[in-house]
């Protein structure tokens, strides 16, 4: 896992989290993060792992 926290201006920040795990668990986590008060935009992007699965892009 890796994360990035970047201050865009006095009121806004950008948060990026790179995670590994089951797609369902990652979707669940993303839904909860995007539902937090103060979150203005959210997006979940799922990429295939080394097993060769088909990439999935979900709107957040």
CHARMM internal coordinates of N, CA and C (Angstrom, degrees):
IC EDIT
DIST 1 N 1 CA 1.4390
DIST 1 CA 1 C 1.5248
ANGL 1 N 1 CA 1 C 108.97
DIST 1 C 2 N 1.3121
ANGL 1 CA 1 C 2 N 113.97
DIHE 1 N 1 CA 1 C 2 N 146.56
DIST 2 N 2 CA 1.4503
ANGL 1 C 2 N 2 CA 121.06
DIHE 1 CA 1 C 2 N 2 CA 175.56
DIST 2 CA 2 C 1.5202
ANGL 2 N 2 CA 2 C 107.89
DIHE 1 C 2 N 2 CA 2 C -145.30
DIST 2 C 3 N 1.3250
ANGL 2 CA 2 C 3 N 116.53
DIHE 2 N 2 CA 2 C 3 N 151.65
DIST 3 N 3 CA 1.4602
ANGL 2 C 3 N 3 CA 119.37
DIHE 2 CA 2 C 3 N 3 CA 179.01
DIST 3 CA 3 C 1.5192
ANGL 3 N 3 CA 3 C 110.01
DIHE 2 C 3 N 3 CA 3 C -141.74
DIST 3 C 4 N 1.3330
ANGL 3 CA 3 C 4 N 114.43
DIHE 3 N 3 CA 3 C 4 N 156.81
DIST 4 N 4 CA 1.4535
ANGL 3 C 4 N 4 CA 122.02
DIHE 3 CA 3 C 4 N 4 CA 178.96
DIST 4 CA 4 C 1.5203
ANGL 4 N 4 CA 4 C 108.05
DIHE 3 C 4 N 4 CA 4 C -134.98
DIST 4 C 5 N 1.3203
ANGL 4 CA 4 C 5 N 117.17
DIHE 4 N 4 CA 4 C 5 N 132.44
DIST 5 N 5 CA 1.4673
ANGL 4 C 5 N 5 CA 123.17
DIHE 4 CA 4 C 5 N 5 CA 175.60
DIST 5 CA 5 C 1.5191
ANGL 5 N 5 CA 5 C 106.11
DIHE 4 C 5 N 5 CA 5 C -125.12
DIST 5 C 6 N 1.3469
ANGL 5 CA 5 C 6 N 115.58
DIHE 5 N 5 CA 5 C 6 N 118.23
DIST 6 N 6 CA 1.4536
ANGL 5 C 6 N 6 CA 121.04
DIHE 5 CA 5 C 6 N 6 CA -175.14
DIST 6 CA 6 C 1.5221
ANGL 6 N 6 CA 6 C 109.61
DIHE 5 C 6 N 6 CA 6 C -128.46
DIST 6 C 7 N 1.3281
ANGL 6 CA 6 C 7 N 117.57
DIHE 6 N 6 CA 6 C 7 N 127.53
DIST 7 N 7 CA 1.4676
ANGL 6 C 7 N 7 CA 122.14
DIHE 6 CA 6 C 7 N 7 CA 176.78
DIST 7 CA 7 C 1.5228
ANGL 7 N 7 CA 7 C 108.50
DIHE 6 C 7 N 7 CA 7 C -81.66
DIST 7 C 8 N 1.3366
ANGL 7 CA 7 C 8 N 116.68
DIHE 7 N 7 CA 7 C 8 N 116.44
DIST 8 N 8 CA 1.4620
ANGL 7 C 8 N 8 CA 121.75
DIHE 7 CA 7 C 8 N 8 CA 179.30
DIST 8 CA 8 C 1.5196
ANGL 8 N 8 CA 8 C 111.39
DIHE 7 C 8 N 8 CA 8 C -84.39
DIST 8 C 9 N 1.3266
ANGL 8 CA 8 C 9 N 116.07
DIHE 8 N 8 CA 8 C 9 N -38.09
DIST 9 N 9 CA 1.4614
ANGL 8 C 9 N 9 CA 122.32
DIHE 8 CA 8 C 9 N 9 CA 174.44
DIST 9 CA 9 C 1.5284
ANGL 9 N 9 CA 9 C 107.22
DIHE 8 C 9 N 9 CA 9 C -159.46
DIST 9 C 10 N 1.3168
ANGL 9 CA 9 C 10 N 116.83
DIHE 9 N 9 CA 9 C 10 N -165.33
DIST 10 N 10 CA 1.4669
ANGL 9 C 10 N 10 CA 120.89
DIHE 9 CA 9 C 10 N 10 CA -175.98
DIST 10 CA 10 C 1.5284
ANGL 10 N 10 CA 10 C 112.83
DIHE 9 C 10 N 10 CA 10 C -63.93
DIST 10 C 11 N 1.3327
ANGL 10 CA 10 C 11 N 117.66
DIHE 10 N 10 CA 10 C 11 N -27.74
DIST 11 N 11 CA 1.4652
ANGL 10 C 11 N 11 CA 121.23
DIHE 10 CA 10 C 11 N 11 CA -174.34
DIST 11 CA 11 C 1.5272
ANGL 11 N 11 CA 11 C 114.34
DIHE 10 C 11 N 11 CA 11 C -112.65
DIST 11 C 12 N 1.3188
ANGL 11 CA 11 C 12 N 118.59
DIHE 11 N 11 CA 11 C 12 N -15.54
DIST 12 N 12 CA 1.4634
ANGL 11 C 12 N 12 CA 120.26
DIHE 11 CA 11 C 12 N 12 CA -173.00
DIST 12 CA 12 C 1.5195
ANGL 12 N 12 CA 12 C 112.36
DIHE 11 C 12 N 12 CA 12 C -122.62
DIST 12 C 13 N 1.3346
ANGL 12 CA 12 C 13 N 114.03
DIHE 12 N 12 CA 12 C 13 N 141.39
DIST 13 N 13 CA 1.4585
ANGL 12 C 13 N 13 CA 121.94
DIHE 12 CA 12 C 13 N 13 CA 176.04
DIST 13 CA 13 C 1.5230
ANGL 13 N 13 CA 13 C 109.30
DIHE 12 C 13 N 13 CA 13 C -127.28
DIST 13 C 14 N 1.3075
ANGL 13 CA 13 C 14 N 115.79
DIHE 13 N 13 CA 13 C 14 N 156.94
DIST 14 N 14 CA 1.4535
ANGL 13 C 14 N 14 CA 122.75
DIHE 13 CA 13 C 14 N 14 CA 173.72
DIST 14 CA 14 C 1.5194
ANGL 14 N 14 CA 14 C 107.21
DIHE 13 C 14 N 14 CA 14 C -112.12
DIST 14 C 15 N 1.3142
ANGL 14 CA 14 C 15 N 116.21
DIHE 14 N 14 CA 14 C 15 N 127.70
DIST 15 N 15 CA 1.4600
ANGL 14 C 15 N 15 CA 121.93
DIHE 14 CA 14 C 15 N 15 CA 176.65
DIST 15 CA 15 C 1.5200
ANGL 15 N 15 CA 15 C 108.09
DIHE 14 C 15 N 15 CA 15 C -117.64
DIST 15 C 16 N 1.3214
ANGL 15 CA 15 C 16 N 116.79
DIHE 15 N 15 CA 15 C 16 N 129.86
DIST 16 N 16 CA 1.4601
ANGL 15 C 16 N 16 CA 122.30
DIHE 15 CA 15 C 16 N 16 CA 175.92
DIST 16 CA 16 C 1.5157
ANGL 16 N 16 CA 16 C 107.17
DIHE 15 C 16 N 16 CA 16 C -128.46
DIST 16 C 17 N 1.3243
ANGL 16 CA 16 C 17 N 116.09
DIHE 16 N 16 CA 16 C 17 N 131.39
DIST 17 N 17 CA 1.4668
ANGL 16 C 17 N 17 CA 120.63
DIHE 16 CA 16 C 17 N 17 CA 176.53
DIST 17 CA 17 C 1.5215
ANGL 17 N 17 CA 17 C 108.28
DIHE 16 C 17 N 17 CA 17 C -125.34
DIST 17 C 18 N 1.2990
ANGL 17 CA 17 C 18 N 116.63
DIHE 17 N 17 CA 17 C 18 N 129.79
DIST 18 N 18 CA 1.4576
ANGL 17 C 18 N 18 CA 122.33
DIHE 17 CA 17 C 18 N 18 CA 175.53
DIST 18 CA 18 C 1.5221
ANGL 18 N 18 CA 18 C 105.88
DIHE 17 C 18 N 18 CA 18 C -107.44
DIST 18 C 19 N 1.3247
ANGL 18 CA 18 C 19 N 115.33
DIHE 18 N 18 CA 18 C 19 N 116.22
DIST 19 N 19 CA 1.4581
ANGL 18 C 19 N 19 CA 120.96
DIHE 18 CA 18 C 19 N 19 CA -173.53
DIST 19 CA 19 C 1.5184
ANGL 19 N 19 CA 19 C 110.59
DIHE 18 C 19 N 19 CA 19 C -125.56
DIST 19 C 20 N 1.2959
ANGL 19 CA 19 C 20 N 115.69
DIHE 19 N 19 CA 19 C 20 N 161.84
DIST 20 N 20 CA 1.4587
ANGL 19 C 20 N 20 CA 121.98
DIHE 19 CA 19 C 20 N 20 CA 175.57
DIST 20 CA 20 C 1.5202
ANGL 20 N 20 CA 20 C 107.89
DIHE 19 C 20 N 20 CA 20 C -129.52
DIST 20 C 21 N 1.3189
ANGL 20 CA 20 C 21 N 116.08
DIHE 20 N 20 CA 20 C 21 N 136.40
DIST 21 N 21 CA 1.4563
ANGL 20 C 21 N 21 CA 119.66
DIHE 20 CA 20 C 21 N 21 CA 178.75
DIST 21 CA 21 C 1.5049
ANGL 21 N 21 CA 21 C 111.78
DIHE 20 C 21 N 21 CA 21 C 163.79
DIST 21 C 22 N 1.3278
ANGL 21 CA 21 C 22 N 115.67
DIHE 21 N 21 CA 21 C 22 N -171.36
DIST 22 N 22 CA 1.4572
ANGL 21 C 22 N 22 CA 121.25
DIHE 21 CA 21 C 22 N 22 CA 178.96
DIST 22 CA 22 C 1.5195
ANGL 22 N 22 CA 22 C 109.93
DIHE 21 C 22 N 22 CA 22 C -69.40
DIST 22 C 23 N 1.3231
ANGL 22 CA 22 C 23 N 116.50
DIHE 22 N 22 CA 22 C 23 N 141.35
DIST 23 N 23 CA 1.4644
ANGL 22 C 23 N 23 CA 121.78
DIHE 22 CA 22 C 23 N 23 CA -177.27
DIST 23 CA 23 C 1.5258
ANGL 23 N 23 CA 23 C 111.44
DIHE 22 C 23 N 23 CA 23 C -56.75
DIST 23 C 24 N 1.3150
ANGL 23 CA 23 C 24 N 117.85
DIHE 23 N 23 CA 23 C 24 N -42.63
DIST 24 N 24 CA 1.4598
ANGL 23 C 24 N 24 CA 120.88
DIHE 23 CA 23 C 24 N 24 CA -179.33
DIST 24 CA 24 C 1.5198
ANGL 24 N 24 CA 24 C 112.50
DIHE 23 C 24 N 24 CA 24 C -62.21
DIST 24 C 25 N 1.3059
ANGL 24 CA 24 C 25 N 116.82
DIHE 24 N 24 CA 24 C 25 N -42.45
DIST 25 N 25 CA 1.4672
ANGL 24 C 25 N 25 CA 121.18
DIHE 24 CA 24 C 25 N 25 CA 179.37
DIST 25 CA 25 C 1.5254
ANGL 25 N 25 CA 25 C 110.59
DIHE 24 C 25 N 25 CA 25 C -67.86
DIST 25 C 26 N 1.3353
ANGL 25 CA 25 C 26 N 117.16
DIHE 25 N 25 CA 25 C 26 N -38.11
DIST 26 N 26 CA 1.4579
ANGL 25 C 26 N 26 CA 120.80
DIHE 25 CA 25 C 26 N 26 CA 178.57
DIST 26 CA 26 C 1.5291
ANGL 26 N 26 CA 26 C 110.79
DIHE 25 C 26 N 26 CA 26 C -67.86
DIST 26 C 27 N 1.3376
ANGL 26 CA 26 C 27 N 117.13
DIHE 26 N 26 CA 26 C 27 N -39.64
DIST 27 N 27 CA 1.4717
ANGL 26 C 27 N 27 CA 120.34
DIHE 26 CA 26 C 27 N 27 CA 176.29
DIST 27 CA 27 C 1.5239
ANGL 27 N 27 CA 27 C 110.47
DIHE 26 C 27 N 27 CA 27 C -61.82
DIST 27 C 28 N 1.3219
ANGL 27 CA 27 C 28 N 116.11
DIHE 27 N 27 CA 27 C 28 N -44.01
DIST 28 N 28 CA 1.4663
ANGL 27 C 28 N 28 CA 121.34
DIHE 27 CA 27 C 28 N 28 CA 179.93
DIST 28 CA 28 C 1.5295
ANGL 28 N 28 CA 28 C 110.36
DIHE 27 C 28 N 28 CA 28 C -60.21
DIST 28 C 29 N 1.3139
ANGL 28 CA 28 C 29 N 116.65
DIHE 28 N 28 CA 28 C 29 N -46.67
DIST 29 N 29 CA 1.4608
ANGL 28 C 29 N 29 CA 121.63
DIHE 28 CA 28 C 29 N 29 CA 178.49
DIST 29 CA 29 C 1.5320
ANGL 29 N 29 CA 29 C 110.62
DIHE 28 C 29 N 29 CA 29 C -60.15
DIST 29 C 30 N 1.3430
ANGL 29 CA 29 C 30 N 116.53
DIHE 29 N 29 CA 29 C 30 N -47.32
DIST 30 N 30 CA 1.4631
ANGL 29 C 30 N 30 CA 121.23
DIHE 29 CA 29 C 30 N 30 CA -178.27
DIST 30 CA 30 C 1.5219
ANGL 30 N 30 CA 30 C 111.23
DIHE 29 C 30 N 30 CA 30 C -62.28
DIST 30 C 31 N 1.3219
ANGL 30 CA 30 C 31 N 117.69
DIHE 30 N 30 CA 30 C 31 N -40.70
DIST 31 N 31 CA 1.4684
ANGL 30 C 31 N 31 CA 120.95
DIHE 30 CA 30 C 31 N 31 CA 178.69
DIST 31 CA 31 C 1.5194
ANGL 31 N 31 CA 31 C 111.06
DIHE 30 C 31 N 31 CA 31 C -60.21
DIST 31 C 32 N 1.3182
ANGL 31 CA 31 C 32 N 116.59
DIHE 31 N 31 CA 31 C 32 N -41.29
DIST 32 N 32 CA 1.4644
ANGL 31 C 32 N 32 CA 120.15
DIHE 31 CA 31 C 32 N 32 CA 179.77
DIST 32 CA 32 C 1.5277
ANGL 32 N 32 CA 32 C 111.52
DIHE 31 C 32 N 32 CA 32 C -69.37
DIST 32 C 33 N 1.3087
ANGL 32 CA 32 C 33 N 117.27
DIHE 32 N 32 CA 32 C 33 N -40.28
DIST 33 N 33 CA 1.4676
ANGL 32 C 33 N 33 CA 120.19
DIHE 32 CA 32 C 33 N 33 CA 178.16
DIST 33 CA 33 C 1.5245
ANGL 33 N 33 CA 33 C 110.20
DIHE 32 C 33 N 33 CA 33 C -63.57
DIST 33 C 34 N 1.3282
ANGL 33 CA 33 C 34 N 117.29
DIHE 33 N 33 CA 33 C 34 N -45.69
DIST 34 N 34 CA 1.4603
ANGL 33 C 34 N 34 CA 121.17
DIHE 33 CA 33 C 34 N 34 CA -177.60
DIST 34 CA 34 C 1.5308
ANGL 34 N 34 CA 34 C 112.30
DIHE 33 C 34 N 34 CA 34 C -69.15
DIST 34 C 35 N 1.3276
ANGL 34 CA 34 C 35 N 117.39
DIHE 34 N 34 CA 34 C 35 N -20.06
DIST 35 N 35 CA 1.4661
ANGL 34 C 35 N 35 CA 121.20
DIHE 34 CA 34 C 35 N 35 CA 178.87
DIST 35 CA 35 C 1.5292
ANGL 35 N 35 CA 35 C 112.53
DIHE 34 C 35 N 35 CA 35 C -85.03
DIST 35 C 36 N 1.3261
ANGL 35 CA 35 C 36 N 117.25
DIHE 35 N 35 CA 35 C 36 N -8.89
DIST 36 N 36 CA 1.4676
ANGL 35 C 36 N 36 CA 120.57
DIHE 35 CA 35 C 36 N 36 CA -179.70
DIST 36 CA 36 C 1.5253
ANGL 36 N 36 CA 36 C 111.27
DIHE 35 C 36 N 36 CA 36 C -63.35
DIST 36 C 37 N 1.3154
ANGL 36 CA 36 C 37 N 115.86
DIHE 36 N 36 CA 36 C 37 N 144.73
DIST 37 N 37 CA 1.4588
ANGL 36 C 37 N 37 CA 121.01
DIHE 36 CA 36 C 37 N 37 CA 176.63
DIST 37 CA 37 C 1.5304
ANGL 37 N 37 CA 37 C 109.35
DIHE 36 C 37 N 37 CA 37 C -60.38
DIST 37 C 38 N 1.3224
ANGL 37 CA 37 C 38 N 116.75
DIHE 37 N 37 CA 37 C 38 N 136.84
DIST 38 N 38 CA 1.4538
ANGL 37 C 38 N 38 CA 121.67
DIHE 37 CA 37 C 38 N 38 CA 178.06
DIST 38 CA 38 C 1.5142
ANGL 38 N 38 CA 38 C 114.60
DIHE 37 C 38 N 38 CA 38 C 93.22
DIST 38 C 39 N 1.3336
ANGL 38 CA 38 C 39 N 117.47
DIHE 38 N 38 CA 38 C 39 N -12.49
DIST 39 N 39 CA 1.4688
ANGL 38 C 39 N 39 CA 119.98
DIHE 38 CA 38 C 39 N 39 CA 177.78
DIST 39 CA 39 C 1.5178
ANGL 39 N 39 CA 39 C 107.73
DIHE 38 C 39 N 39 CA 39 C -79.05
DIST 39 C 40 N 1.3282
ANGL 39 CA 39 C 40 N 115.99
DIHE 39 N 39 CA 39 C 40 N 118.70
DIST 40 N 40 CA 1.4685
ANGL 39 C 40 N 40 CA 120.72
DIHE 39 CA 39 C 40 N 40 CA -176.09
DIST 40 CA 40 C 1.5219
ANGL 40 N 40 CA 40 C 112.37
DIHE 39 C 40 N 40 CA 40 C -93.01
DIST 40 C 41 N 1.3045
ANGL 40 CA 40 C 41 N 117.49
DIHE 40 N 40 CA 40 C 41 N -35.77
DIST 41 N 41 CA 1.4626
ANGL 40 C 41 N 41 CA 122.19
DIHE 40 CA 40 C 41 N 41 CA -179.09
DIST 41 CA 41 C 1.5212
ANGL 41 N 41 CA 41 C 108.02
DIHE 40 C 41 N 41 CA 41 C -139.30
DIST 41 C 42 N 1.3093
ANGL 41 CA 41 C 42 N 116.01
DIHE 41 N 41 CA 41 C 42 N 145.07
DIST 42 N 42 CA 1.4523
ANGL 41 C 42 N 42 CA 119.93
DIHE 41 CA 41 C 42 N 42 CA 176.59
DIST 42 CA 42 C 1.5087
ANGL 42 N 42 CA 42 C 110.63
DIHE 41 C 42 N 42 CA 42 C -149.88
DIST 42 C 43 N 1.3075
ANGL 42 CA 42 C 43 N 115.31
DIHE 42 N 42 CA 42 C 43 N 147.84
DIST 43 N 43 CA 1.4578
ANGL 42 C 43 N 43 CA 120.11
DIHE 42 CA 42 C 43 N 43 CA 178.54
DIST 43 CA 43 C 1.5180
ANGL 43 N 43 CA 43 C 108.80
DIHE 42 C 43 N 43 CA 43 C -152.18
DIST 43 C 44 N 1.3103
ANGL 43 CA 43 C 44 N 115.06
DIHE 43 N 43 CA 43 C 44 N 138.34
DIST 44 N 44 CA 1.4535
ANGL 43 C 44 N 44 CA 121.14
DIHE 43 CA 43 C 44 N 44 CA 174.56
DIST 44 CA 44 C 1.5193
ANGL 44 N 44 CA 44 C 107.90
DIHE 43 C 44 N 44 CA 44 C -110.39
DIST 44 C 45 N 1.3021
ANGL 44 CA 44 C 45 N 116.41
DIHE 44 N 44 CA 44 C 45 N 127.65
DIST 45 N 45 CA 1.4620
ANGL 44 C 45 N 45 CA 121.83
DIHE 44 CA 44 C 45 N 45 CA 176.25
DIST 45 CA 45 C 1.5194
ANGL 45 N 45 CA 45 C 106.83
DIHE 44 C 45 N 45 CA 45 C -121.23
DIST 45 C 46 N 1.3257
ANGL 45 CA 45 C 46 N 116.44
DIHE 45 N 45 CA 45 C 46 N 120.98
DIST 46 N 46 CA 1.4595
ANGL 45 C 46 N 46 CA 121.72
DIHE 45 CA 45 C 46 N 46 CA 178.45
DIST 46 CA 46 C 1.5225
ANGL 46 N 46 CA 46 C 108.67
DIHE 45 C 46 N 46 CA 46 C -106.48
DIST 46 C 47 N 1.3134
ANGL 46 CA 46 C 47 N 115.74
DIHE 46 N 46 CA 46 C 47 N 133.20
DIST 47 N 47 CA 1.4605
ANGL 46 C 47 N 47 CA 122.21
DIHE 46 CA 46 C 47 N 47 CA 179.41
DIST 47 CA 47 C 1.5181
ANGL 47 N 47 CA 47 C 108.62
DIHE 46 C 47 N 47 CA 47 C -118.93
DIST 47 C 48 N 1.3235
ANGL 47 CA 47 C 48 N 117.14
DIHE 47 N 47 CA 47 C 48 N 155.04
DIST 48 N 48 CA 1.4666
ANGL 47 C 48 N 48 CA 119.58
DIHE 47 CA 47 C 48 N 48 CA 179.44
DIST 48 CA 48 C 1.5261
ANGL 48 N 48 CA 48 C 111.08
DIHE 47 C 48 N 48 CA 48 C -69.02
DIST 48 C 49 N 1.3189
ANGL 48 CA 48 C 49 N 114.59
DIHE 48 N 48 CA 48 C 49 N 151.89
DIST 49 N 49 CA 1.4624
ANGL 48 C 49 N 49 CA 118.33
DIHE 48 CA 48 C 49 N 49 CA 173.40
DIST 49 CA 49 C 1.5283
ANGL 49 N 49 CA 49 C 108.51
DIHE 48 C 49 N 49 CA 49 C -92.12
DIST 49 C 50 N 1.2879
ANGL 49 CA 49 C 50 N 117.38
DIHE 49 N 49 CA 49 C 50 N -168.82
DIST 50 N 50 CA 1.4654
ANGL 49 C 50 N 50 CA 121.04
DIHE 49 CA 49 C 50 N 50 CA -177.73
DIST 50 CA 50 C 1.5214
ANGL 50 N 50 CA 50 C 113.37
DIHE 49 C 50 N 50 CA 50 C -68.94
DIST 50 C 51 N 1.3343
ANGL 50 CA 50 C 51 N 117.48
DIHE 50 N 50 CA 50 C 51 N -9.46
DIST 51 N 51 CA 1.4643
ANGL 50 C 51 N 51 CA 120.62
DIHE 50 CA 50 C 51 N 51 CA -178.67
DIST 51 CA 51 C 1.5259
ANGL 51 N 51 CA 51 C 112.01
DIHE 50 C 51 N 51 CA 51 C -76.57
DIST 51 C 52 N 1.3444
ANGL 51 CA 51 C 52 N 117.89
DIHE 51 N 51 CA 51 C 52 N -4.32
DIST 52 N 52 CA 1.4505
ANGL 51 C 52 N 52 CA 120.89
DIHE 51 CA 51 C 52 N 52 CA 176.57
DIST 52 CA 52 C 1.5089
ANGL 52 N 52 CA 52 C 114.90
DIHE 51 C 52 N 52 CA 52 C 83.29
DIST 52 C 53 N 1.3315
ANGL 52 CA 52 C 53 N 118.40
DIHE 52 N 52 CA 52 C 53 N 21.43
DIST 53 N 53 CA 1.4527
ANGL 52 C 53 N 53 CA 121.18
DIHE 52 CA 52 C 53 N 53 CA 177.96
DIST 53 CA 53 C 1.5219
ANGL 53 N 53 CA 53 C 110.17
DIHE 52 C 53 N 53 CA 53 C -68.02
DIST 53 C 54 N 1.3190
ANGL 53 CA 53 C 54 N 116.52
DIHE 53 N 53 CA 53 C 54 N 157.32
DIST 54 N 54 CA 1.4580
ANGL 53 C 54 N 54 CA 121.79
DIHE 53 CA 53 C 54 N 54 CA 177.74
DIST 54 CA 54 C 1.5205
ANGL 54 N 54 CA 54 C 109.51
DIHE 53 C 54 N 54 CA 54 C -74.53
DIST 54 C 55 N 1.3359
ANGL 54 CA 54 C 55 N 118.68
DIHE 54 N 54 CA 54 C 55 N 132.49
DIST 55 N 55 CA 1.4680
ANGL 54 C 55 N 55 CA 120.98
DIHE 54 CA 54 C 55 N 55 CA 178.85
DIST 55 CA 55 C 1.5227
ANGL 55 N 55 CA 55 C 111.24
DIHE 54 C 55 N 55 CA 55 C -65.91
DIST 55 C 56 N 1.3113
ANGL 55 CA 55 C 56 N 115.45
DIHE 55 N 55 CA 55 C 56 N 146.25
DIST 56 N 56 CA 1.4587
ANGL 55 C 56 N 56 CA 122.25
DIHE 55 CA 55 C 56 N 56 CA 179.15
DIST 56 CA 56 C 1.5058
ANGL 56 N 56 CA 56 C 108.66
DIHE 55 C 56 N 56 CA 56 C -125.71
DIST 56 C 57 N 1.3231
ANGL 56 CA 56 C 57 N 117.72
DIHE 56 N 56 CA 56 C 57 N 132.81
DIST 57 N 57 CA 1.4556
ANGL 56 C 57 N 57 CA 122.79
DIHE 56 CA 56 C 57 N 57 CA 176.58
DIST 57 CA 57 C 1.5032
ANGL 57 N 57 CA 57 C 107.56
DIHE 56 C 57 N 57 CA 57 C -113.99
DIST 57 C 58 N 1.3131
ANGL 57 CA 57 C 58 N 117.34
DIHE 57 N 57 CA 57 C 58 N 124.02
DIST 58 N 58 CA 1.4583
ANGL 57 C 58 N 58 CA 122.65
DIHE 57 CA 57 C 58 N 58 CA 179.83
DIST 58 CA 58 C 1.5011
ANGL 58 N 58 CA 58 C 109.41
DIHE 57 C 58 N 58 CA 58 C -116.99
DIST 58 C 59 N 1.3255
ANGL 58 CA 58 C 59 N 116.01
DIHE 58 N 58 CA 58 C 59 N 137.89
DIST 59 N 59 CA 1.4636
ANGL 58 C 59 N 59 CA 121.09
DIHE 58 CA 58 C 59 N 59 CA 176.03
DIST 59 CA 59 C 1.5194
ANGL 59 N 59 CA 59 C 108.76
DIHE 58 C 59 N 59 CA 59 C -74.22
DIST 59 C 60 N 1.3355
ANGL 59 CA 59 C 60 N 116.93
DIHE 59 N 59 CA 59 C 60 N 137.48
DIST 60 N 60 CA 1.4576
ANGL 59 C 60 N 60 CA 120.57
DIHE 59 CA 59 C 60 N 60 CA -178.72
DIST 60 CA 60 C 1.4700
ANGL 60 N 60 CA 60 C 114.29
DIHE 59 C 60 N 60 CA 60 C -111.21
END
COOR INIT
IC SEED 1 N 1 CA 1 C
IC BUILD
